[in-house]
Structures are given as C-alpha cells and as structure tokens.
C-alpha cells in the first residue's frame, strides 16, 4: 500500500507512504511553519517550530521528521502550539543580535527605505533609487530640501563620525531625474471607478492623492488657495524651496488625478454633504493648521504686528510688506527662523529673534539657526514679550522680561519662569509673532460630521486615519497639529491605504507591523562594533555665499554626482540583507513575538565579513538550525561547516575554526540558499548590498551542461543574487559555485552600447547599419573572390540553440562554408552515433538517482560538474554502488565500492579487458542483443577477438578488482555510466558503448550512458549542426538527402564538402589560408582572440564584451550574455530548457537579432520577427526538437 | 564479602578509583613489601570497591578463614596489622570496622550487580571464573535458544538501569526481530551524572560480568559485534576493561566459536570525550560513528536503525551486569526481588550529607528513609534531613516529608523526580534549594548539545532567572517565567536531556516554593547559601576583640579596637566566610 490516509486538521486526506507530516500537509495545502527543515536534507527536528499535535502522542511531534501513518490524526494549529512556536521564536530572538531594518528607516515617519535607495545611488541606479523613494514619499524634491531628517539623528554613522547626508542624497536623485528629464512612470493599478475628494492640497493631501491615484481611484483635489502646495507654498520661503521645483513636484501628482479645484473652500464653495452628492465615495480632509496662535499680550493687534504665517504667506503670494528697519520675531521654531531670514532678505537692518528658552531648546533645525546667524539675525534668548508699545500709528517698542529656566516640563524642555524686575524694552518697527499654529476653524457646521479633539484638531484613529464619520478620513496638520512635511506625507500615505481598503470593501484595519529586531538605539549599541569603520568626512552641502543678504534664490545647491557617490559610500548598510525574505522574521511577525520577555546574555560575535569571495557569515543572526552545516556535508559533500561548543555557546563554525576561505569551501553557495535568516549571505557584487525587493527571473545556469535551473534575482539591470530553483526542492535545489555566483560577472563588465569598426588600428564607434554593411562587404568579397571555403564561423557553447542554429545557417547558406564549429566542443562523436544512435546521453539524472550502480569513467565530476557529483553522492547514500575509473583522485572516489586508478592509456585497456571478460565468460545479454538492430551481431563478433589474457598485464590495475567491477556492472539492474564527452576518445566511446550494449544496459529506462560536457550548450551545438560534418539533427552532411532537406527549407544551395574543425580553423587562420571569420561568443570564445585577430583575416566579432586590449576584430557587434538572452539550452540529458533574460542587453540587440541582421546583410535574409519563429523552424526541421519546452 | 580462602592468610586491599584516591595502592604496596621483607607467606591481592567509600582505604585480612575488615587503613598502620593480626592472630580491634557499622551498611543491601565487587581481583579472569563467572554464558549457549534467553530476561522483569527504565527483554526482542545485519550490542558506559559512579565502580571492580552480560545479549539478539562506549575520564575502568577483553580473548570467550558453540562475538572499546549528552543513545551512536554527538529524533529507535543504520541494542553497564546473575539464578529469582512494577535491585551512589556514603545495591521498593537512616546512618552534624536528589541533573529533589516513598520507578516518578541511573544526593538543612536547582541546571545547560532551541536557549534563560533570584534580583514574574519555560522545555525538547533538564527546578518549586518566594520577596536565603542574600554580623557580646578576623579579612571590611567588639562593614564584605572560620568564639554569624 503506497498511499496513507490520515486526518489533517479534521479533514481526511491522503499522501504517499514515506511522507513526513510536513510534506504530506504541504501536499494537502497546509503549510506548517519550520526553520530547520530543508527538503534537500534529512530531517533534523532541531528548531522545534514545526511541532504538531498527533493524537495519542504525549508531547507535540516535529512534523518535519515524523512520518505519516494510517489513521494518524494530526492538528497543525492550536492555541497551545502557537504558544510553543512563539516561545521557541522568542528564545531564538533573545539571542539574535542584528537589525532587520536600518534605524534610519525606522526613524523616518514615512518609512522610506533609506538604506535601499542609498545602495541604489551607490550602484549608479538613480532611476531605481527615485522609484524606491516614491514608494513611500511622492514629494522627494520637496522633502529633499525641507525635511527635518529624523533619519540622520538615528544614523549609526553618528558613532563613527557624522551621520550620512541622507536627505541630500534624496534631493540628489530627485534633482537628477528632474535635470535628466527622466519620466518616472509609476505603475497605476486597474481603474476602480471610485471617486475620492481630497480636501487640501498640502503635503498630506498630495501624498494621499498620489497613492490613491496609483491604486486606480479617481481623485479630485480641492484647495481654498489659488495654488496647491499648502504650507510648502505659503509657509516655506522660496530660498529654501524654489517654486518651480514645487510646481514640478505637484504637477507630477496632479497629472495622475482626475481634477484639481483651486480657490475652492470647504464650507464656502462646497460641503461634505455636497461632495457626497457629487458622488465621492470617500473624503480625505487635509486642511492643514494655518491659523496663527496669539501671544495674548497688550498691543497684539497694533499695526506693524503680523503673524509669522501671514507674513510668509504674504511674501509667497507676492504682496509687498513694509517692515521698517528693526524687526523682532517672537518664537524659536522654523517659522520664526524663516520669518527672520525673510525679513533680512527684504532689507530689514536689524532682525532679532526673541525666544523664551535657550538656544538648546529651540525647536528649529540647528542648520537653519546657523544659516540665520550667518545672515546676521540677532538672538535674544531667555526673554519673553510682556507688551507692545505704540507711537500711536504702529508698533514702536516691545517690552520683555528675562526668563529663568526651571525644571523640565512635560515636553522635556526646561520650563521658563520670569525673573522679577528684569524687564527691558526694545525699539521695533515690526513684530512678527511666530509662536505656533492651529487649525483654521472652518465655518459653523462645516465639520459637524466629524469630532474634534481637545485641542481643536480633527479626531482620528491614528493608525487608520478614520474620523468619527464613516468614509471621511483626515490627516496632516489638521489632525495632528502642526508638524513637518514628511509627517504629513506619511499621514497621507496611511490614509490612502485605509481609503483604498475602505473603497474595496475591506475592513479598515491598521497595517500589521512587521517584527523588527534591533541592535538598540544609538546609546545602546556598542561603539566598538564600529571601531574598524573608516572615517570619512560628511560631504558638505554647497550653498550660495552665506553672507549674501538679499534675494530668494535657492540657498542650498545640492550634491554633484561625485559628492553623492562619496556620501552614499559612507552608508553602513545597517539593515539585514535578508530583511525581505527572512523566514525567521516572517514567523516572528506571524506569531507576534516579544523576545524581551527572555532577555539575557546575547552573543555579539565578530562578523566574518571580509575574506570569502562570495560568502558573508554573521553568526549573531544564526539560529543554529544547522541547515548550512548539513547541506555542506550531506549534499555538497564538503563538510566545512559544523557545530562547535556545547550548550548556549554552541556555534556554527568552519573547520578547525579557520576563516571560511581557508577551508575546503568550494563556494557552491548551498549554505547561502539554505540559511533561513541573515546568518549566511551572498556577497553582492555592488558597492552596497541593498537589500531590495528583487524581481525573480527563472532561467538556466550557463556554467556547464548539467543544466541547473536558477532563479536570477534582479534589480534594474543588475543581478543581485542567484537561487537554486525550484528553490528548496529535493528534485533539484542544487547549485555549484558556477550557478550561485557565476551570473554576477555582468555586473562589473565594461559593456559597450554601440558597434565598433577598426580603422587605422583604432576602434571607432559605428552605427549598426554601417557595422553590418562593413561586415558584409568584407565577408562577401572573400566569399565571392576566394570561395566560401576561405570563410569560417566559430561559435561559443554558451550561445542558445536558436543562436547556434542561425549562426550555422548563416555559415552554410550565406557564407557558403561548412567551416563551422566550436573550440570548446569536439566534433561530433561518430562512435557514439554508430553504437548508441547519437552523440549524447541515453540516460538521465532521474535514472541515476534510482540506479543501483553508477560507473564514473574518467570524468572529474567534482571539478566540472559539482552538482552531478552531489547527485552521485545522494544516490550512493541511498544505496547505489559506485565504481570509478579515474586518472585523478576525487572526493567521490572515497564513496566508491571499487576505484580503479588508470591513466589515459590504460583506461581503454581496462574497458577492453572488461569487455573480453564479459564475452569470455559469456555474461552477454543475448536476449537484448538479438532484440536490437542487426549491427549488434557484428558487435559480438568483434568482441571474440579481444584477448582476455591481457587483464593481468595492465599496469597499476588489480585484475581482481577489475573483474569485480565487471561483475558488478553485469549484475546491476540499472547501471548508469558517466563519461566526459569533451575528452573521451572515439575508441573509448566505442568500448563504453559496447559494454553497455552487450550487457543490455542502454536504450531502456533506468540504464544507460550520460555524456557530460564542460560547456552549457554543448549538446545544443551538436544538435543544431555547429559541426563541420553534420547538419542540424546530427544529420551527415555527406548525404545528399540530408543536405537537400535543408536546401529546400532554407532556399539556398549548401556547400558540399565537409568543413574544418575549430582547431584547424585556428591553424588555417594563422597560416593565412582562411581569410574571413565570424566569431560569435559571449565571453567564452574570445580567449582565442589573440590568435584570431593577429591573423590578417577579416574578423567580425559578435560578443557581449569588447576585447579590452588590442588586437581587435575588424568589426565588433555588441551582443548579450546568457543572462540577457532568451532561447533554449539542451543539457547533457538532452533536456531542452528555456532561458529568460534578466534584462535587455545594453546595446539593445539580442544575439539572434544580430546574427539574423548580419545574415540579411550577407544576402541571406532571415525575417524572423520573434524567437518563436526560429523555434518553430527548428521544431519543423531538426529531428528530436519537435516540441520545445515552455 | 566472605571469602573462601583456605590455608594461610589473605589480605585484600580495595583499589578501585575511590580506594586509590584514598591511598590504596600505597597500602597494598606496603603490605606486600613488609610481608615480603619479613618472609611471611601471605597472599596480598587487590580487589575492587566494596562500596564503603567513606571508610577507604579498606583492607580485609582473612586469617584462618575469619575475615576482618579494617577501615581507613594507612601505610603507617600496615606494620601493626601485620605484627598483631597476621603474625599474632589478634586483630587490631581499634582499627577494625565495628560489626554494627558493617552490618548497618550491608545488611539491608541485596548485592547482585555488585556481587563480586570488593571481593574478587578485577584484573583476574580466574577470580571471576572461580566465583561462578561465565557459567551463565555457558548455560545460555548450551541450553537455551536466543529466544529462550530473551524470554528469561523478559520474565525477570529487568528494566534498563540507565535511567529510562525500558524493559530490557522487549528491547532485545525488538533488536532480534529487526531486519538488517550486522547487528550491534552497545554497552553505554558514558556515566555522566554529577555524583554518580555506579558504572565506574562495576567496571573497575568486576569488568567480566559486563562482558558476560554483553556476550549473552549478543547471542540473544544475533549480534556479532559489541562496543563498550566508555568515557575517557575513566582511565582505570578502560585499563581493566582492556585487560578483561584480552583475557577473554585468550580464553576464547571472545572471537569465533565461543565455548565451542556456533557463536562469534567480538568486543571493542570506544572512548567518549566526556560529553554528557553522549549518554543519550542516539547521540552515543553518532559519537561512535565519528560524528559530533547530537541526539536525533526517535523513532526510528536504535533497535531498528542504530549504529551505521543497523539494528543496535544499547544497555548500560548495570543492566548488563544483572544479566549473568539472572541467567544463572533464573528469572524467578530476580523477579522475586523488588516490587511488582520494578523488579530486582538497583545500585545507588549514595552521597551528600550522609554519614556512610558509598555504593549500595538495594532491592527495589526500599524506602528513602531506610536508605538514608539505616544504610547511610543518617545525617551527620546534628542537622535535619531536608531532601534527597535522585536521578542527577535529570532528576529532582524529593523532600524529607516524602521519605517513606518506596524507591521504585513508579513511586519516584510520581514525586516528579526519576530513579535515573542511580545518583542519590542527600541534603540537610544547610542546602539552599534554589541554589541546588541552579547547580543542576547549570550542568545541563552547559551540556546541551545545542541542537534544539528550547534546550539550548531555554535552559540558559532559566538559569539566568535562577541566578537573578539567588543574586537577590529576582522579581515576582520570575516564577511564572520559570514554570512557563520549564513546561515548554520538557514538552518540546528533542531528547531526554532537554525533556528532563527542568526537573530539578520543577521539583524544588513544587516542594520548596516558599524558599523561592523568600529569595524573591524577602531577599533572604534561609540556608544561608546565596551570597548576595546574606549578611555577616559579629555578636558584640561574644566578640573578645582579639583582632583575628581583622587580620584575615581579605577586604578590610572588619574594624574595631583591641578588646572591643569588632564590626563588619556590610558594604565592603564579600561574604567569603573567612572570619567565621578563624573566630575562636563563634562570634560571627550569618543572617
């Protein structure tokens, strides 16, 4: 009985016998949380997260390690289990030292992913940086200028030197986009048809409008002022925020909106009721708080007394304000500073700020205070106005009293108390009180529908921004009281999320808070941790001349690109690289943990950051699940990571406590893929590691012809990480260093965007058309004058099958030559073709995993095919026997039942000896032989002639072991032989084939030969006809019928005589007998560049990289890397697998387009409009490729 | 203990580790040298441990078939014993252990496992054979089928003596029936509990009985290979085991065709590096396989998939040592001893605050009171009996109020403690129960293999809580946290180490909760053990003002003029207790 029926959470379900509860549950759609579980590994049952209740068991059982049994009753979620899981997580996190998210992001009211955008800036990805900022803040141009920078106060860099100029970097990218006219087109969701009214066009309203518009709603903004912007326009002076910048920012938002109504005041021009009647489904009130607060002293209403808000507003609206010479500004906030600076710029001779506390208590930003000082503003601290005197027409004097600072009050600032008898007076022409703002009360009844709080602001739920009235939301200053732009932006964004939920009929609940682990605030963190950080001075913000006292030009000038790069480089990248896909964090969020309950000793160990080329280890984040150590020994077969110490001190460490790079680590990266937290990370090949939310592109590794599936994780045009894919599966989930870390190469390569033509020893940029023409001219001249035999086409085995097919088609049909091949793949192996039907494998990895005997013949699998070595290892651990015949010592030899050490000469003798032993003792599978084709009889006849006596004469080979190996092979039910297709000789191929044939071990399921080759699309090369003697489908060129088939399909006569192989082509080029060459590579073929380009031949190179030094090809056509290409690879099993491009090639043309266009220029037009057309052609004409995988 | 040596005089000196530590080798050497120099023909021979560790070095002089036992023998005392007793025939009465002392210690005991300990020469296979050794093997191979042997063991009711108490016969049968070969027999001699030395004593005093037990087990389950996993910290045991193995091989008791039967069996020793967790059978197997000793989930049990994935039977030393006796005397003889659920005897290492500490073997069902008062002779120093710690760090404390609890698996489990492998630590009133819990938890948390979360971090957090409490910084939520953690650790840990680690805390919380509360609320340790919670005071009336304490105080916390009462500055005092020990007038007290 192979199916088990059991009860899962009250439902009767079935699963195959042998499944664990976890696997069986997953099969039935129930996910059981787990941390130490990895389907690629034997269960460990260590993390205790997957505990489930099984009826009859005293204690909960680990689902990852408990097999299901008939009638089992399993419950996966109970209150008690949740508590156990929560506790386990809390214990883990009580010893987890790290930051999930950087403190700057946590400090930002809008929650901007600061670390993310700084890393993008550092990588030069400005467009991506801006779009990341805009995910949380649609006003980067404004905020980049006026933000109070809560983030910088929490910047960890404070412990090293000075905080990173986070805000200046934000301004840099938004300015960059503005100056480079980068149109950031945000993605707008499908239209919902719902109308929303946003009342108030300040930062809160604009922010809400932006996110609501992106969510697909129709937004109308209504504002009582002549223009949108609220306090940004009417409260912030232009020298801080130029109006064109503001207009630009606002325009970017309003173009997403349905309508903007200015000069429309709530209560005057419309009411909440009227909005409802107009069909608005929801209203967002963002009215601001633009009424000034009164000083409540005598003379306040005298002429010459103007509130800070009104003053700035008047100036912003272009009104003339007569100030006189002596101006007193009352207050210590930003409005007071702005008013004072504005007064100076308007020509006031003496401007004094009167503030009742000391400078330290001033709420204005220190930089602003400094700027005001630079401008000559006077400060009169610890003084408060008592009354204003008049000269009968206007304010004339201000009487103040000195203040003493007492104990801190509820605001935490020291409470000012008047000192009796310290009164003094000051002559003034104008007094500008700027002591606070409040909600400008709309007319009677206007806000009747919503409740106000004690201070007169709109009362809201702070999480959802909902007012007391259904469908009416509020945010910004009108609800919170006067605050900053960034806080208003946050409020608007939050409101937009709530309104969106409201409009979609979802419950309006607060967005769940993600769990966040933190090293602590600036006071709590250990400064020693940052002792090794290089000190780099903060880049100073360039400004206009500080002494300049007039004019409203923007004072701060912004960073240059160079300054931005330096400043971005200062970021410490505090947040965890795994923050976006950390299983531990997800579970901690799900189970609402509070690890502080179990706070105790926490390990703080140094990070293994600098050393290993690809891997970063941070044991402070390790939860001891052991997946890395287990995958390293169980799957990779290396075992360089292991548990050290006992109890609480247990730690995962490399062998003998060495740094990882000094161990046998072969950088397969499996440990990285296995780690559920941020304890083992890939080293990102960028100045800063991010992290970012990445796009997943599923593709195929181009490292070798194992054909591992990979998931490229991409940001912009950079590959950030690579995961084995299907990730975490038993079927695959394997990668070696070539897959895990190989595809990063393109991140740093110098890439050219235009074709080049060599003129007078110098490469000159050329247009595509010119380059194609130049190529065609040169090649056609040779073809027409000297014949196609003087031309050759060399290909890279990393090209896709479609590219190879087109290239050989071009060679034969356009250049009229059969000189086509590849330097890294030998010509088609006719011995295999003769005996086993084709040059290629007759078995697959699936068969290997169930095989009872694996023979590895002269094949350095660990070196060239590490994943295949892992598969061998897995098969052996599941009971398969292993026989190795090798010239090299490899790690799998230790697992072998028999290991015959041979050399290049004796290996063939050993094969022949086995054959003769098998025939001599008649261990031949006659039934099988007679059932297959006729030439097999000839096979046995040949065998009779092999001298068995030779067995004892083979040097260094123990005849007894040889016979034992032969017997093992004969007796095995499903033996699989692995051979190295690149190096096997025809004689060896024949012997191996015969061995498989006479024992009946090929041509049937489960048994056979796997031909491994070093390069990823070697099989595609052979199958697509990149061979001097064979056409696509491995069809012999010599046969007229075969040729005819292609001539018919291609409408061109094909050259008859066989071409030369790749090595001869190189020789002939050097000799000068070959005169023209098209080299299609993607990195791989250019290693022969020197020999090729030094010859006098006419060379056209289609490649991703330009040779970085002479000699150069005559024409260079910039192509694509495999990671940028679409198409298919055929792996060693013969499996056709699809590549998906991570991003387009930088020069804009894929390799197949270049080949097709070159062919067109050569007179053999290839009018393919898409890759699918090429694939259809291949499917129709190449045997075995009838159906391509999707 | 009554030898059977005819003729002249035999002198036996106990030289197991305890005897050697007390100077046994020297005593042995002195006897031999002096007898030799005097030309006296007497046999001097080493024996193992008789169990009366508190009286080591023990020497038994058997003259004219009358054995006389001397306790606390020193090399200096040898001469007079030779002169008066060996030559003169008159025992030196003042050094002879009084008969009531010996009877008190021995009469309630029932020695099956320890039947040869302290009697035969552990390094002599002849001695073992002379005392009936290897006859059980002979009987098993000659007269019984393997299933017959298993049946005998099953009927005897023998349960695994390593701690868990699983029925040995069932285990053997499971391994016998399990598919796969070869099969293995493993002797777990990785005795790791603090204060436990039962297995060491048996291996040092009677190694062949363990070998014989393993051979019988091997025959019964169909195994050809045995491994003794013994901790490297037991060098004498290893040395004697190696000798015993060599002797057994010489006599063809190991190897092929044992005793002429179609039964092949080989035995090896593997030394463990002293990780407590390797006493857990799956971790032990990992360790033998050369991996880091970390437990894995059971099932599959080792009887199905053990060493190298083959069926493996693991028993501990004491279990195997019972087997020859059972085979020889029959299952019924064994089953007659003990209680209905717990048959036979159990060896305990009696230690702590007890007059007669040592190794004892008692029938199951004997009460704690009988062990403490009758065998152990009660608590010394006039202090009251407070409780007894059973089962080492995995066990718990049973309070004095439950001293009539019979010692059998079921009754002990009901108290919250476990019988365990046999560690038994007696505690008097001067023991602080919070501190005891802290001590044992400190041990287990350090020995956790680190694999599973609850055990690795949970026990550490419990320990930190206990440290806070004993450090005077406990708060009211601590007990709830302790209980919450203890519950989860017990329920959710992977192996026995974690599942039992909270037991000392839980049992002390159960029986001595008021002490915890006193520590937390009153900041008081009634046993005056927890340094942070005690104050040293000089009673002015008793202080003669001699200045001695001032002289010895390492931190100059004591001041006072001569002949005037001194005072201790509590702020400076580090509570080292030196002043108490030097004061001649007992004027220093602790409150």
Contacts between the chains, C-beta under 8 A, distances in Angstrom:
chain1	res1	chain2	res2	distance
A	43	B	297	7.0
A	44	B	296	7.6
A	44	B	451	7.2
A	45	B	296	7.3
A	45	B	297	4.3
A	45	B	452	7.4
A	45	B	494	5.7
A	46	B	451	4.7
A	46	B	452	5.1
A	46	B	453	7.4
A	46	B	494	6.9
A	47	B	452	7.3
A	47	B	453	5.8
A	48	B	452	5.5
A	48	B	453	5.1
A	48	B	454	5.8
A	48	B	492	5.1
A	48	B	493	7.6
A	48	B	494	7.3
A	51	B	492	5.9
A	59	B	491	5.0
A	59	B	492	6.9
A	59	B	499	7.9
A	60	B	491	6.7
A	60	B	492	6.3
A	62	B	297	6.2
A	62	B	494	7.7
A	65	B	297	4.4
A	66	B	297	7.6
A	83	B	488	8.0
A	84	B	488	5.8
A	84	B	491	7.3
A	84	B	492	5.5
A	87	B	454	7.8
A	87	B	458	7.9
A	87	B	484	7.4
A	87	B	485	7.7
A	87	B	488	5.1
A	88	B	453	4.8
A	88	B	454	6.5
A	88	B	488	7.8
A	88	B	492	7.1
A	91	B	453	5.4
A	91	B	454	6.8
A	91	B	457	4.1
A	91	B	458	5.4
A	91	B	461	6.7
A	92	B	453	5.7
A	92	B	457	6.7
A	94	B	457	6.5
A	94	B	461	6.7
A	95	B	457	5.7
A	597	B	481	7.2
A	598	B	457	7.7
A	598	B	461	4.7
A	598	B	481	7.6
A	598	B	485	7.7
A	600	B	460	6.7
A	600	B	461	5.2
A	600	B	464	4.2
A	601	B	460	7.3
A	601	B	464	6.8
A	623	B	453	7.4
A	624	B	450	6.0
A	624	B	451	7.2
A	624	B	453	7.6
A	624	B	456	6.5
A	626	B	451	7.0
A	642	B	292	6.7
A	643	B	292	5.5
A	643	B	294	7.0
A	643	B	449	7.7
A	643	B	450	6.1
A	643	B	451	7.6
A	645	B	450	7.0
A	646	B	275	6.7
A	646	B	277	7.6
A	646	B	446	6.4
A	646	B	447	6.1
A	646	B	448	6.3
A	646	B	449	6.3
A	646	B	450	5.8
A	647	B	445	5.2
A	647	B	446	4.6
A	647	B	447	6.4
A	647	B	448	4.5
A	647	B	450	6.2
A	647	B	456	6.6
A	647	B	459	7.7
A	647	B	460	7.0
A	648	B	445	6.3
A	648	B	446	7.9
A	648	B	448	7.5
A	648	B	450	7.7
A	648	B	456	6.2
A	648	B	457	6.6
A	648	B	459	7.9
A	648	B	460	4.1
A	649	B	450	7.7
A	650	B	448	7.6
A	650	B	449	7.3
A	650	B	450	2.6
A	650	B	451	7.9
A	650	B	456	6.1
